[in-house]
Amino acid sequence: RLAHEECWVIYLTASNRIIERQRVSQGGVTATVVDHRLIVKRALELLATQLILIHNHPSGAAEASAQDRLLTEKVARAAALFDIRLLDHLIISREGDFSFLRAGLLR
């Protein structure tokens, strides 16, 4: 029910234990800027082996935008260089949710 967009990351161990959850970006009504390098940097600092991205769409639409798809690909590729796996990217809105994993957009 936020009026602005936020992006969070959950950093996990190989056994899915949560190490840390962190807000990585807070933006405006239609977008937020997320730096994939900072996400991977923090994962390395925490020795996380897996992560989950979560962000909201204040507009109410739970579909993934082109920017959401690009961010997901950037994070997944950058993390994979260090054997860190992006488990999912979830979008939450008033109308429901969207999972990149469930939609078959993550390997």
N, C-alpha and C positions, 0 to 999 in steps of 0.2 A: 504493500500500500504506500510505498514511497513515491514522492512526486518527482524524484530524480533517479537517474540510473546509477547503480553501483555494481562493481565487479569484485568478487571475493575468490580466494583460492583456499582450498583445503589441501594441506600437505600431509602425506601418509607414508607409513612404513610399508615394507613388502607384505606384511601381514594385515594390512588395512587399519592399523592403529593410527589415529589422528595425532600428528605431531603438533600442528599449529593450523589455525584458520586466520586469514589475514585479508582485510579489505585492501585491494591494490589500486582501486580507482573509484572516484566519485565524480559524476559529471552533471550534465543538464537533463532536460526533459527527454531529449531524443538520442543522446549519445554520451559516451564516456571514453576517454583515451586510456588504453591499457598498453603497457610496454612489456612485451613478451620476455625481454632480456632480464627485467627485474624479477619476474616470476621465476625464471630458471635460476637466477643468481640466489634467490632466497631458498629454493629447493636444494641447491648445492650446499649452502650454509647449514641447512637443517639435516643434511644427508637423507633427504626424502627420496623415495624410489618411485612414488606415484603421486599424482595430483588430480584434483577435480576443480574445474572452473565453474563458477555460478554467477549469473548476473540477472538483473531484472529488466523488464520492459514496462515502464510506467504507462505506455500507450494502451496496454491491455492485450496486445497481440503477442502470442507466444511463439511465433515463427522466427526462424533464424534469418537474419539479414545477410547481405553479401559481406558486410564488415564483420559480422559474427563468425561467418565461415572462414574468412581470411585470418582472423585472430586465432581461431581454433587450429588451423593448419600451421600457423607460425609457432604457436606454443608447442604443439605436438612435435614438430620437426626439431625445434631448438632443444626441447627436453630429451628427445630421443638420442641426440648426440652424446648425452651423458647417461644413457640407459635409464632415463626417468620416463615413466609412462603416463600419458594423459588418459585417465580412465573415462572421463566424460566431461562435457560442457553442458550445463543445465541453464535454461532460460526460464525464469518464473514471471508470470503475469497474472492479472486478475482473471483472465479467461482460461488459465491452465498453465501447462508447462511444456517445454520442449527439451528432449534429450538427444544430443548428437549421437550417442551410442545406440539408443533405441531406434533412431532414424537411419542407422547404418552408415553414418558419416564419419565414424572413427573405426580404425582397425584394431 
